[in-house]
Amino acid sequence: MTAEFVSGGPEHTEQVGAGIAALLQPGDVVVLRGDLGAGKTTLVRAAAHALGVEGPVTSPTFAIANSYAGRMPVAHLDAWRLGDPDDEELGLALESVGPDAVAFVEWPDAVLHGLPQPRVRVDIAHGGGDTRVLRLDGADPGTDASLEALCDDLRARHRNA
């Protein structure tokens, strides 16, 4: 089941990220797909802050992986530059994903074979201007239900704002 939320701007995307963070435990993986500038890092930044990370959370496009300390470790990977499953940088990046960390992986296709089963999959599409369409899928029916409830709650809050 896919939950869908139409974000009116970065602040709404941040609310989705914080809501996803509330569902995560150490060892969970969130994969994010979307075009450049769709809001993947915006969502990850909000999730990381909700997980207790203080300070800036930046795109790891050139570093490939950033690690942050919060209530639990947070790994943020960007596999955009990794095209070959045998890429040496891929092995280094995957080292930051472990059983004690929550991992967020942008452009995940090159690294899916080396990751644990993602708990949440996020697809973000441009909807014109600041609008984004977020589609959220969970790894199990309970996570799907929680993601649907998150989207329902956010839609209700924005209608009543």
C-alpha positions in Angstrom: 0.0 0.0 0.0 1.3 3.4 -0.9 0.6 6.5 1.2 0.7 9.8 -0.6 1.1 13.3 0.6 1.2 16.5 -1.4 3.8 18.9 0.2 3.1 22.6 -0.3 6.8 23.4 0.4 9.9 22.5 2.3 8.3 22.9 5.7 5.7 20.2 4.8 8.4 17.9 3.5 10.2 18.4 6.8 7.1 17.4 8.7 7.0 14.1 6.7 10.7 13.5 7.5 10.0 14.1 11.3 7.0 11.8 11.1 9.1 9.0 9.4 11.8 9.4 12.1 9.3 8.6 14.8 8.8 5.1 13.2 12.5 4.2 13.0 14.6 2.0 15.2 18.4 1.2 15.0 19.1 -0.9 11.9 16.3 0.6 9.9 17.0 1.8 6.3 15.0 4.5 4.4 15.6 4.8 0.7 14.7 8.0 -1.2 14.2 8.5 -4.9 13.5 11.7 -6.7 15.0 14.1 -9.2 17.6 16.6 -8.3 16.1 19.3 -6.1 13.0 17.3 -5.2 13.6 17.5 -1.5 15.4 14.3 -0.5 18.0 16.0 1.7 15.3 18.3 3.1 13.4 15.2 4.3 16.5 13.6 5.7 17.6 16.7 7.5 14.3 16.9 9.3 14.3 13.2 10.2 17.9 13.5 11.5 17.0 16.5 13.7 13.9 14.6 15.0 16.3 11.7 15.9 18.4 14.2 18.0 21.1 15.2 15.6 22.2 18.8 16.3 23.8 21.1 13.8 23.8 21.0 10.1 22.8 18.0 8.0 24.1 18.3 4.5 23.9 16.4 1.3 26.7 13.8 1.1 26.8 13.9 -2.7 30.5 14.3 -2.9 31.4 12.6 0.4 29.1 9.8 -0.4 28.3 9.2 3.3 27.9 11.4 6.3 27.4 10.1 9.9 25.8 12.0 12.7 25.3 11.4 16.4 21.8 11.7 17.8 19.7 9.5 20.1 21.0 6.8 17.8 23.6 7.1 15.1 22.3 8.4 11.7 24.0 7.5 8.4 23.1 9.6 5.3 24.3 8.1 2.0 24.1 9.5 -1.5 24.8 6.8 -4.1 24.2 9.1 -7.1 27.9 8.8 -8.2 28.1 5.1 -7.6 27.2 3.2 -10.7 29.1 -0.1 -10.4 28.3 -2.6 -7.7 32.0 -3.3 -7.4 32.9 0.4 -6.8 35.4 0.7 -4.0 33.7 3.8 -2.7 30.5 1.7 -2.4 32.1 -0.6 0.1 33.3 2.3 2.2 29.8 3.9 2.1 28.1 0.7 3.2 30.3 0.5 6.2 28.3 3.4 7.7 25.1 1.4 7.6 25.0 -0.9 10.6 22.7 -2.5 13.1 23.1 0.5 15.5 22.4 3.2 13.0 19.3 4.5 11.1 20.4 4.9 7.5 18.9 7.2 4.8 20.0 6.4 1.3 19.5 8.8 -1.6 19.7 7.4 -5.1 19.7 3.9 -3.7 19.6 1.7 -6.8 23.4 1.1 -7.0 23.6 0.0 -3.4 20.3 -1.9 -2.8 22.1 -5.3 -3.1 24.3 -4.4 -0.1 21.6 -2.9 2.1 19.3 -4.5 4.6 15.6 -4.6 3.5 14.5 -0.9 3.6 11.9 -0.2 6.2 10.5 2.8 4.3 10.7 3.8 0.6 10.1 7.4 -0.3 9.6 8.7 -3.9 9.5 12.5 -4.3 8.2 14.1 -7.5 8.2 17.7 -8.4 4.6 19.0 -8.6 5.3 22.5 -9.9 6.7 25.4 -7.9 7.4 24.3 -4.3 4.8 21.5 -4.5 6.1 18.0 -4.1 4.2 14.7 -4.3 5.6 12.2 -1.7 4.8 8.5 -2.0 5.7 6.4 1.0 5.8 2.6 1.2 6.6 0.5 4.2 8.3 -3.0 4.4 5.3 -4.4 6.3 1.6 -3.8 6.8 2.2 -2.1 10.2 4.6 0.4 8.7 2.3 1.0 5.8 -0.5 1.8 8.2 1.7 4.1 10.2 2.7 6.0 7.0 -0.9 6.3 5.9 -1.8 7.7 9.4 1.1 10.1 9.2 -0.1 11.4 5.8 -3.8 11.6 7.0 -2.7 13.6 10.0 -0.6 16.0 8.0 -3.4 16.5 5.5 -5.8 17.2 8.3 -3.4 19.7 10.0 -2.9 21.6 6.8 -6.6 21.7 5.9 -7.3 23.1 9.4 -4.4 25.6 9.5 
